[in-house]
Every structure is written in C-alpha cells, then in structure tokens.
C-alpha cells in the first residue's frame, strides 16, 4: 500500500516539475498560458499535499525514529523504539546499517528497520564541493525514504548529526502533518569545531543551521539540565530533560578484576596512568595485577592498538575486543571498576557508557567536564579526575589491598551506594517525560 502511494507521489512530483518547467517557457508567450500554468501547478500541488497527508485509523499509532548514523551504535534511539513498541506504536526505524542492533530491537514485530545508505568517499572536485554534493544527495535520499513510508503521527530525530536531517525532517513533517521531535544528544557544530576550529566558516554555518531549524520542531528532548538551560537561554528552544537511564537488565555476576574503558577518547591518559600503576606495583605497593578491557571500534583504535603493543607491562594486561550489544552488560557486571575518558565537545552531554556502568552497579573514574556532576557524584558513586596523574592516584587508592572484603574500602562503598540508590530505569523515565508529548492533543 505504501509502495503504491509512493509511486503516485513520485508521479505527482514529476508532473509538478513538468508544469513548472512548461510554465517557465510558456509565460513568455502570453497571459493565458501563464494562467493555465499556474492553475495546473496549483491543482497538482493540492493533490500532492492531499496524498501526502492521507491518514487512516492507525496513523496516530505510527512513529518514525530517525538517526543519520549507525543504528546499532545509537543505544538511546534503540531504547526509544522499544519504549514506543511497548506502548502499542508501530515504529519505522530509519538509519545507517552497520553494527548489529540489540536483539530486542531486531526481534520486535512492531519495529521495522529501514536502512539508508551512508554516502562515503564521495569525491566531486574540491573538498567543499564534495561536501555540499554529499549533503544534497543525502537530503534527497532521506526525503524519498521518509515520503515512501505511511504517514506518521510523529518523527523523533536524533541530533547530532542534524545536517541535513533536521531540515529534511521538518519539511516532511510539514508536508505530511506529522509532529517533529528533536532529541538533542549534543550540538553538531561543537563536534565539527574539534577538527576545524570554532571560527571555521563551516562550523559557523552549522551553528546557524542548528539554531534556525532547531526552533521549528514541535517538541525537544535533551540529555542534561545544563543543555536544557543552554537551549532556552541561547537559542530560545524549550526542551524536556530525558536523562539516559540503563534498561531493565539484570546485573551480571562479579567475576574478575578489570578495568573497562570505551571508544574514541584520549586513551593516552589511561595508558600513562597504567604505566604509573605498573611502577607502583614494581615498587612494592600492595596492588593487584589488572586486566584492562578497552572496548569500541572507533577510528583511533588501530593507532592505540599499535601503541599498546609497544608497552612492556608485567602486571597489566590490555585487551581490545569488539562486543555485541547484548554482551556489553555482562562485561560491565564482571568488572571491578570502570574508566570513562569521554569529554563532551559542548560540555553539555553525558557519557552513555557511565549510565551503562551504573546500571550494572559498577563504580567509575571519569574525566572531568562541565556538567558531569549531573551523573557522577564524586566520592559517592565514583571519582572524577583531570589528568593521568590524578587517575593513577585514584587507581592506587581504590585497589589498595584488593580484593579484601567486597563491602570494605571505597570500591565497596561506591558499589553499595549504587545498589542502594537504584533509581529509575529507562522505561519509567521515558513514560514520565516522553509519553505525554506523544499523547498530547
């Protein structure tokens, strides 16, 4: 049914294009042809809008979840899809294929994954021309994919990346009468500034783009109160804070001594701290040997793997596996301490990896940035450090005389505090903050 409707929509769009083109040439002839051209175009446009907005009894129970990125590496958007399904919504999940999504998403009959192609390695003239061409082609692809689906009550889109998905999604929602929700995980322009610098023209353009089109959404979600305030104060965008929470998974058994750190961060800080730790042990400190598990498959993985191979540790073993989503909680539950090196480009988002660690009652050492205190409470559920020297000192103090009694020492205290605090899981948090936005008139 959707394919037939899509074919008719494409045919109508083609006719509109033909009418406009014909009108361009015929208007040079006389006023009559001008009137005919305008009338035909207006009729075709009205028919197109009627087709695009055609609703049925199930429209209000259909939602599109959109991420212009790897679906399998977008846990928050996967949780959104699962929560929508639990409340009876049919979910169209649009994004790039790549990493395998969680088995619960794959096996859910209400969730349909529609893959879109990520345009990589496009070379058309100078670098800027290639970039603009890529954005245009990605926009057209996304536009056609969204128009082929049945009319949705809402489109829930992750930002970043928001170029070109924000403007395309806004356009589709306008054409089809759907409501547009942006879930702000960070700012795209601050991520671009890491490689181009804050004053680069493309970074300034990206900031203007996010600010302008971000205001056109029906509703907004964000990941911290700091981001909520920043959106309101600087861009006049009102948002609801939806903290990342762990899903309802059981804590895995506590098995062996280890550290766990995750992808695309400055691992030199961790490696230097481990060198210091090795020195402490060789100097006679009462410290255990470590198994350090570094997960992820970011672009810097090969670089750091080669660096790790040059290290000659006797008391620290480092391994770098890639884990499927369902195996990750088991790893976290097996560890004694988590290390997070995530530094927010905006200073306004929080590391999902720490949320996962806390969900398995795993204490953390996390590198400091502006709003980290909204998640990591120093000396309560973990420790916050600023450099490798401070991290190595924390490892030494936390693991001194390990294992001892599990409930003794700071590690045991942090773990007990995490168990006692419990807190909301994702489902309760989502029901409180997102469901009312969907059901509001």
DRENMI-775938 format. One record per residue: x, y, z of N, C-alpha, C, O, CB in turn. Coordinates in steps of 0.2 Angstrom, whole numbers, plus 5000, padded with zeros to 4 digits. Glycine has a CB too. Example, Ala and Ser with C-alpha at 12.3 -4.5 7.8 and 13.67 -1.06 7.14 Angstrom:
<atoms>
506649725039506249785039506649845039507149835042505749785045/506449895035506849955036506450005039506750065040507049975029/
</atoms>
This chain:
<atoms>
500449945000500050005000500450065000500350114996499550005006/501050065004501450125005501850134998501950184996501950115010/502050074995502450074989501950104983502250144979502650004986/501350084983500850114978500850194979500850234974500250084978/500750214985500650284987501250324985501250374983500450294994/501850284986502450324985502550334977502850384975503050284987/502350284973502350294966501950344964502150384959502150224963/501350354966500850404964501150474966501150524963500150394968/501550474972501850534975502350554970502450614968502050524982/502850514968503350524964503050554957503350594954503850464963/502550514955502250544948501950614949502050654944501650494946/501650624954501350694955501950744956501850804953500950694961/502450724959503050774960503350784953503550844951503550744964/503350734949503650744942503150784938503450824934503650674938/502550784938502050824935502150894937502050944933501350794936/502250904943502350974946502951004943502951064940502350974954/503450964943504050994940504051004932504251054930504650934940/503650964929503450974922503051034921503251074916503150914919/502551044925502151104924502551164926502451214922501551104929/502951164931503351224932503851244926503951304924503751214939/504151184924504651194918504251224912504551274909504951134916/503651194911503251214905503051294906503051334901502651174904/502851304912502651374913503251424912503051484910502351374920/503851404914504351444913504451474906504651534905505051414916/504351424901504451444894503851474891503851514887504651374890/503251444894502651474891502451544893502051584889502051424892/502651564899502451634901502751684897502551744897502751644908/503251664893503551714888503051734882503151774878504251694886/502551684881502051694876501551744877501551794874501851624874/501151724882500551774883500251764890500451714894500051774878/499851804893499551794899499151734900499051704906499151854901/498751714895498351654895498751594897498551554902497951644889/499351584894499751524896500051534903500051484906500351524891/500151594905500351604912499851574917499951544922500551674913/499151594915498651574920498551504920498451474925497951614917/498551474914498551394913499051364917498951314921498551374906/499651384917500251354920500151364928500251314931500951394918/499951424930499851424937499351384940499351354945499751504939/498751384936498151344938498351264939498251234944497651354933/498751244933498851174933499351154939499251104943499251154926/499851194940500351184946499951184952500151144957500851244945/499551234953499151234960498751174961498751154967498751304960/498451154956498051094956498451034958498250994963497651074950/499051024955499450964956499750974963499850924966500050964951/499951034965500151044972499651024977499850984982500451114973/499051044976498551024981498450944981498250924987497851064979/498450914975498350844975498950804979498850764982498350814968/499550834978500150804981500050814989500150764992500750844979/499850874991499850884998499250835001499350805007499650955000/498750824997498150785000498450715000498250675005497550784995/498850684995499150624995499650615001499650565005499450604989/500050665002500550655007500250655014500550635019501050715006/499650695015499350695022498850645023498450645028499050765022/498750595018498250545019498350505025498750475026498150505012/497850515030497850475036497350425036496850425033497750525042/497550375041497050325042496950315050497250345054497250255038/496650255051496450245059497050235063497050235069495950185059/497650205059498250195063498750245063499350235065498550125060/498650305060499150355059499450375066500050385067498850415055/498950385070499150415077499550355081499850375086498550435081/499650295078500050245082500650225078500950175079499550185083/500850275073501450265070501950315071501750375071501350255062/502550295073503150345074503750325070503850265070503250355082/504050375067504750365064505250385069505250445071504750405057/505750345070506350355074506950365069507050315065506450305080/507250425069507750435064508450455067508450495071507550495059/508950425064509650435066510050435060510050385057509950395072/510350485058510850485052511450465054511950495054510850565049/511450405057512050375059511950295060511450275058512350405066/512450265063512450185064511850175069511950195075513150155065/511350135067510850125072511050085077510850095083510250085068/511550035076511749985081512250025086512250005092512149935078/512450085084512850125089512450185092512750235094513550145086/511850175092511350235094510950205100510350195098510950265089/511250185106510850145111510150185113509650155114511250135117/510250255114509650295116509150295111508550285113509950365117/509250295104508750295099508450225099507850215098508950315093/508850165100508550105101508050095107507550065106509150045102/508250125112507850125118507150165117506650145119508150155124/507250215113506650255111506150205107505550205108506750315107/506450175102506050125098505750075102505150055101506450095093/506050045107505749995111505250015116504749985117506349955115/505350075118504850105123504150125119503650115121505050175126/504250145113503650165108503350095107502650095107503950195102/503650045105503349975104502949955110502449925109503849925102/503249965116502949935122502249975123501749945126503349945128/502150035120501550075121501150065115500650105114501750145123/501250015111500750005105500950035099500550035094500150015107/501450075098501650115092501950065087502350025089502050175094/501850075081502250045076502750095074502650155073501750025069/503450065074504050105074504350095067504550035065504450095080/504450145063504950145057505550175060505650235061504650185051/506050135060506750155062507250165056507450115053507050095067/507350225055507750245049508450265051508550305056507450305045/508950235048509650245050510150205045509950165041509850235057/510850215047511350185043511350115046511350105052511950215043/511450065041511649995044512349995046512750045044511449945038/512549945049513249935051513349885057513349825056513550005053/513349915063513349875069512749845070512149875070513549925075/512749785073512049745074511749785080511949795085512249675075/511049795079510649825084510549775089510649715089509949855081/510249795095510149755101509649695098509149715094509849785107/509649635101509249585099508549605100508049585096509449525102/508349635105507649655107507349705101506749695100507649695114/507749745098507549785093507449745087506949745083508049845091/507949695085507849655079507249615080506949605075508549615078/507149585086506549535086505949565088505449525088506749495092/505849635088505149665089504749675083505049705078505349735093/504249645083503749645077503549715075503349725070503249595078/503449755080503249825079503749865076503549925074502949855086/504349845076504949895074505149865067505349815066505549895079/505149915062505349895056505949945054505950005054504849915050/506549915053507149955052507249965044507149915040507749915054/507250025042507350045035508050075035508150135037506850095033/508550035032509250065031509250115025508950115020509750005029/509650165027509850215021510650215020510950195025509650285023/510850225014511550225013511950285015511750345014511650215005/512450275019512950325021513350345015513750295012513350305027/513350405013513750425007514550435009514650485012513450485003/514950385008515650395010516050405004515950374998515850335014/516650435004517150434999516950474993517150454987517350364997/516450514993516150554988516650604986516750654990515450584989/516950604980517450654978517250684971517250654966518150614976/517050744972516750784966517150854966516850904970515950794966/517750864963518050924963518350934970518550894974517550974961/518451004972518751024978518350994984517750974983518751104978/518650994990518350964996517750994998517250964999518850975002/517651064997517051094999516451074994515951064996517151174999/516651074988516151044983515950974984515350964984516451054976/516350934986516250864988515750864994515250824994516850824989/515850904999515450905005514750935003514250905006515750955010/514750984999514051014998513650964993513050954994514151074994/514050924989513650874985513450814989512850794988514150844979/513850794994513650744998513050765002512550725003514150725003/512950825005512450845009511750845004511250825007512550925011/511850874998511250874994511050804992510450794992511450914987/511450754990511250694989510950654995510450614994511850654986/511250665001510950635007510350665008509850625011511450645013/510150725007509550755008509050725004508450715006509550835007/509150714997508650694993508550614994507950594994508950694985/509050584996508950514998508450505004507950465004509550475000/508650545009508250545015507550565014507050545017508550595021/507450625010506750645008506350595005505750585007506850705003/506650555000506250504997506050445001505550415001506650474991/506550425006506450375011505850395015505450345016507050355015/505850455018505350475023504650475019504150465022505550535026/504650505013504050515009503750445007503150435006504150555003/504150395007503850325005503550295010503150245009504450285002/503650315017503350275022502650305023502450355020503750295029/502250265027501550285028501550345033502050365036501150235032/501050385033501050445037501150435044500850385047500350485036/501650465047501750455054501450515059501350565056502550455056/501250495065501050545069501650595072501550655072500650515075/502250565073502750595075503450575071503450515069502850595082/503950615070504550595068505050615074505050675076504850625061/505350565077505850585083506550575080506750515078505750535089/506950625080507550635076508150645081508050685085507550685071/508650605080509250625085509650675082509850675075509750555085/509950725086510450775084510950775089510850775095510050845083/511650775087511850765080511850695078511750655082512550795080/511950685072512050735066511450765064510950725063512450705060/511450825063510750865061510850885054510350915051510650915065/511450885050511450905044511550855039512050815039512150955043/511050835035510450885033509850865036509250885034510350885025/509850815041509250785043508750835047508150815046509350725048/508950885050508450925053507950965048507350955049508850985057/508250995043507851025038507450985034506850995032508351075033/507750925032507350875028506750845032506150845030507750815026/506850835039506350805043505750865044505150845044506650785050/506050925045505550975046505050985040504450995040505951045047/505450975034505050985028504550925027503950945025505550985022/504750865028504250805028503650815033503150805031504650745029/503850835039503350845044502850905042502250895043503650865051/503050955039502651005036502150985030501550995030503051065034/502450945026502050915020501550865022501050855020502550885015/501750825028501350765030500850775036500450735038501750705030/500950835039500650855045500850815051500450805056499850835044/501450785051501750755057502050805062502250855060502250695055/502150785068502450825073503150805073503350745073502050815080/503550855075504350845074504650855081504550905084504650895069/504950805083505350805090506050795088506250745085505050745094/506450835091507250835091507450805098507250835103507550895089/507850755098508250735104508950755103509350735100508150655104/509050815107509750845107510250805111510150805118509650915109/510650765108511250725112511850775113512150765118511450665108/511950825109512450865109512350915104511750925101513150825108/512850965102512751005096513250985091513850975092512951085099/513050985085513450955079514051005078514550985076513050955073/513851075079514351125077514951115082515551135080514151195077/514851095088515451095093515851035091516451035092515151085100/515550975088515950925086516350935080516950915080515450865085/516050975076516450995070517051045072517551045068516051035065/516951085077517451135079518051095082518651125082517151175084/518051035084518550995086519150985081519750985082518350925089/518850975075519350965069519451025065520051035062519050905065/518951075065519051135060519251195064519451245061518451145057/519151195071519151255075518551295075518151295070519751305072/518451335081517751365082517651425077517051435076517751395089/518151455074517951505069517951485062517951535057518551555070/518051425060517951405053517351415050516751415054518151325053/517251445044516651465041516151405041515551415042516751485034/516351345040515851285040515551275047515051255048516151225037/515951285052515751275059515251335061514751315064516351285064/515351395059514851445060514251435056513651455059515151515058/514251415050513651395046513251345049512651345050513851375039/513651285052513251235055512951255062512351235063513751175057/513251305065512951335071512251375070511751365073513451375075/512351415064511751455062511151405060510651415061511951495056/511351355056510951305054510551265060509951265060511251245049/510951245065510651205070510151255074509551235076511151185075/510351315075509951365079509351385075508751385078510351425080/509351395069508751415065508251365064507651365066509051435058/508451305062508051245061507851215067507351175067508251205056/508251215072508051185078507451215082507051185085508651185083/507351275080506751315083506051295079505551305082506851385082/506151255074505551235070505251175072504751155069505751235063/505551135077505251075080504651085084504551135087505751035083/504251035085503651035089503851025096503551065100503150985087/504250985097504550975104505250955104505550935099504150915108/505550965110506350945110506450905117506150925122506751015110/506950865116507150825122507950845122508250855117507050745121/508250835128508950845129509150805134508750775138509150915130/509850795135510150745139510350765146510450725151510750715136/510350835147510550865154510150925155509950955150511350875154/510150945161509851015163510251065161510051125159509751015171/510951055160511351105158511251125150511251185148512151085159/511051075147510951085139510251115139510151155135510951015136/509751095143509151125143509151205144508851235141508651095149/509551225149509651295150509951325145509851385143510051305157/510451295142510851325136510351335130510451385127511451285134/509951285128509551295123509051345124508851385119509151225122/508751355130508251405132508651475131508351525129507951395138/509151485135509451545135509851575129509751635128510051545141/510151535125510451555119510151545113510251585108511151515119/509651495112509351485106508551495107508151485102509451415103/508351505113507551515114507251445112506651455109507351575110/507551395113507251325112507051295119507451285123507651285108/506451275120506151245126506251165125506051145120505451265128/506551135130506651065129506551035136506451065141507451055127/506350965136506250925141506850885143507150845138505650885141/507150885149507750845150507550765151507050755155508050865157/507850725147507750655147508450625148508750615144507350625141/508550615155509250585156509250515153508750475153509350585164/509850495151509950425149509950385155510250405161510650425146/509650325155509550285161509650215158509550195152508850285164/509950165162510050095160509350065159508950075162510450065165/509350015154508749975153508749925158509149925163508849945146/508149895158507949845164508349775162508049725161507249835164/509049785163509449715163509649695170509749745174510049725158/509749635171510049615177510749625177511149615173509849535178/511049635183511749645184512049585184511849535187511849675191/512549575180512949515179513349505185513549545189513449525172/513549435185513949415191514649455191514949465186514049345191/514949465197515549495198516049435197516149395202515649535205/516549445192516949385191517749405192518049365196516849365184/517949455189518749455189518949535190518549575188519049425184/519549545192519749615192519949635185520249605181520449615196/519649705184519749735177519549805177519249825182519449695172/519749835172519549905171519249905164519349865160520149955170/518749945163518349955157518350025154518150065158517649925157/518550035148518550105145518250095139518250045136519250135145/518050155136517650145129517950205124518350245126516950155130/517550195119517850225112517950295111517650335114517450195107/518450305106518550375103518750425109518450485108517950395100/519150415113519350465118520150465118520450435114519150445125/520350515122521150515123521350465127521450475133521350585125/521550405124521750355128522450355131522750325135521750285124/522850405129523550425131523450435139523950425142523850485128/522950465141522850475148522850415152523150405157522250525149/522450365149522350305153523050265152523250235157521850265149/523350265147523950225146524550255150524950215153524250225139/524550315151525050345156524950325163525350315167525050425155/524250325165524050315171524250235173524450225178523350325173/524150195168524350125169525150115169525350065173524050085163/525450155166526250155167526450175174526850135177526550205162/526050225176526250245183526050185188526350175193525850305185/525450155187525250095191525750045191525850015196524550075188/525950025185526449975184527049985189527349945192526749965177/527250055189527850075193527650065200528150045204527950145192/527050085202526850075209526949995211527249985217526150095211/526749955207526749885209527449855209527649825214526349835204/527949885205528649865205528949895211529449865213528949885198/528749945213529049975219528849945225529049965231528850055219/528349895225528149855231527449875234527349845239528649865236/527149915230526449935233525949865233526049825229526149985229/525549865238525049805238524549815234523949835236524849795246/524649805227524149815222524049755218524549715217524349875218/523449735215523349685211523549695204523649745202522649655211/523749635200523849645193523149665190522649645193524049575190/523149695184522549715181522449685174522949675170522549795180/521849675173521549655166521149715164520649735166521149595166/521449755159521149815156520749805150521149785145521649875156/520149805149519749795143519549865140519149905143519149755145/519849875134519649935131519149915125519349885120520249975128/518549945125518049925120517949975115518150035116517349905123/517649955109517450005104517849995098518349955098517650075107/517650025092517950015086518050085082517850095076517549965082/518150135086518250205083518850215079519250165078518350255089/518850265075519450275070520150275073520550265069519250345067/520250285080520850285083521050225085521650215088520950345088/520650165084520850105088521450075085521850055090520250055086/521650075079522250045076522850085079523350055081522250045069/522750155079523350195082523550175089524050165091523150265082/522950165093523150155100523350075101523650065106522550165105/523050035097523249965097524049955096524349915099522849925092/524249995091525049995090525350025095525949995097525150035083/525150075099525450105104525450055110525950045114525150165106/524950015111524849965117525449915116525649885120524149945117/525549895109525949845108526649855110527149815110525949825100/526849925110527549945112527649945119528249955122527650015109/527149935123527149935131527349875133527149815131526549965134/527849875138528049815141527849805149528249825153528849805141/527249785150526949785156527049715159526949665155526149805156/527149705165527149635169526549625173526349575174527749635173/526249685175525649675180525049705177524549705180525849715186/525049725171524449755167524349715161524849725156524449835167/523749695159523649665153523049705150522549715153523449585154/523149715143522649755140522449715134522749695130522949825137/521749715133521449685128520949735125520649775128521149615130/520749725118520349775115519849735110519849735104520749815110/519349705114518849665110518349715107518249775110518549615114/517949695102517349725100516749675102516749625101517249735092/516249705106515749675109515049685105514949745103515649685116/514649635105513949645103513549675109513749675114513549585101/513049715107512649755112512449715118512449735124512049785109/512249645117511949605122512549585127512349555132511549545119/513149585124513749555128514049615133514349595138514249535124/513849675131514149735135514049735142514449745146513949795132/513349725144513149725151513549665155513749675161512449715152/513649615152514049555155514749575157514949565162514049495151/515049615152515749635153515749685159516149685164516049665147/515249735159515249785164515149755171515449775176514749835163/514649705171514549675178515149625180515149615186513949625177/515549615176516149575178516749615180517249585183516349525172/516749675179517249725181517249745188516749745191517349785176/517749775190517849805197517749875197517549915202518449775201/518049905191518049975191517949995183518249965179518750005194/517650055182517550075175517950145175517950185179516850095173/518250155169518650215167518250255161518250215156519350205166/518050315162517750345157518250405155518350455159517050375159/518350415148518850465146518450515141518750555138519450435142/517750505141517350545137517350625139517250635145516650525137/517550665134517550735135517050765131517150765125518250775135/516550805133516050825129516250885125516650935128515450845133/516150885118516350945114515951005116516251065115516150925107/515351005119514951065121515051075128514851125131514251055119/515251015132515151025139514451015142514351025148515451085142/514050995138513350995140512950925139512450915141512951035136/513350875137513050805137513450755142513950775145513150775129/513150695143513450655147513550585144513250565139512950635153/514150555146514350485143513850435144513750415150515050465146/513550405139513150345140513450285143513150245146512850325133/514150285142514450225145514450225152514450175155515250225142/514450285155514450285163513750265165513650235170514550355165/513250285161512550265163512450185163512250155167512050295158/512750155158512850085157513150055163512950005166513150055151/513750085165514150055171513750065177513750015181514750095171/513450115178513050125184512450075184512250055190512750195185/512150065178511650015178511849945180511449905182511350005171/512449935180512749865182513149875189513449835191513249835177/512949935192513249945199514049945199514349925203512949895204/514249975193515049975193515250045194515050095190515249955185/515650055199515950125201516450145195516650105191516350125207/516450215194516850235189517350295191517250325196516450265183/517950295187518350355187518250395181518350365175519150335188/518050455181517850485175518150555174518250585179517050505174/518450575168518750635167518250695167517750685165519150635160/518550745170518050805172517850845166518250855161518450845177/517250865166517050915161516450955164516150925170516850895154/516151005161515651055164515151015168515051035174515451095159/514650975165514050955168514150885171513550855172513450965164/514750855171514750785173514450775180514250715181515550765173/514450825184514150815191513450795191513150765196514250875195/513050805185512350785185512350705185511750675186512050815179/512850675184512850595183513350565189513150525193513050575177/513950585188514450565193514550605199514750665199515150555189/514450575205514450615211515150595214515250535217513850595216/515550645214516250625217516250605224515950635229516750695216/516650545225516650515232516050485234515950465240516850575237/515550485230514850445231514750385227514650335230514350495231/514750395220514750335216515350325211515350285207514050345212/515850365213516450365209516950425210516850455215516250365201/517450435206517850485207517950525200517850495195518550455209/518150585201518250625195518950645195519250675200517750685195/519250645189520050665188520050715182519650715178520450595187/520650745182520850795177521350775173521450805167520950865180/521850735175522450715171522650645173522350615177522950765172/523150615169523350545170523650535177523650485180523950535165/524050595180524250585187523750575192523850535197524750645188/523250615191522650605196522350545195522150515200522150665195/522250515189521950455188522350395191522050345194521850435181/523050395190523450345193523450345200523450285203524150355190/523350405203523250405211522650375213522650345218523350475213/522150385209521450355211521450285210521150245214520850385207/521750255205521850185204522250155210522050105213522150165198/522750185212523150165218522750155224522750115228523750205219/522350215226521950215232521350165232521250135237521750285233/521050165226520450115226520650045226520250005228520050135219/521250025223521349955223521849935228522149875227521649945216/522049975232522549955238522249895242521649895244522750015242/522649845243522449785247521849755244521549715247522349805254/521749755237521249725234521349645234521949625233521149745226/520949605235520149615235519949635242519449675242519849555232/520249605247519949615254519249595254518949555250520049695255/518849625258518149615259517749665254517949725253517849625266/517249635250516949675245516649735247516549785244516449625241/516349735253516049795256516449845259516249895262515549765261/517149825260517649875263517949915258517949905252518149835267/518249975260518550015255518050055251517450045251519049975251/518450105247517950145243517650115238517050125236518450205240/517950065234517550025229516949995232516450005228518049975226/516949965237516449935240515849985242515249965242516649885246/516150035245515650095247515250115241514650125241516050145251/515650135235515350155229514850105227514250125224515850175224/515050045226514549995224513949995228513349985225514949925223/514049995235513449995239512950055238512350045238513649985246/513250115237512950175236512550165229511950185229513350235236/512850135224512450125218511850075219511350085216512950105212/511950025222511449975223510850005227510249995226511749915227/511050045233510550075237510150135233509550135234510850105243/510550175229510150225226509650205220509150235219510650275222/509850145217509350115212509250165207509550165202508750085216/508650205208508450255204508050225198507950165198509050285201/507850275194507350255189507750215183508350225182507050315185/507450165180507650135174507350175168506950225169507450065174/507550155162507350195156506650195155506350255154507750165150/506250145156505550135155505150195159504750225156505350065156/505350195166504950235170505150315168504650355168505150225177/505750325167505950395165505650415158505450475157506750395164/505650365153505350385147504550395147504250435144505450325142/504250355151503550365152503350425155502850455154503250305157/503750455160503650515163503750575158503350625159504050525169/504250575154504450635150504350635143504250685140505250635151/504250575140504150575133503450555131503150585126504650525129/503150505134502450485133501950545133501550545128502250435137/501950585138501550645137501550685131501050715129501650685144/502150695128502250735122501950705116501650735112503050745121/501950635116501550595111500850595111500450595106501850525111/500550595117499850595118499550655119498850665119499750545124/499950715119499550775120499250795113499450775108500150835121/498650835114498250855108498650905104498450925099497550885110/
</atoms>
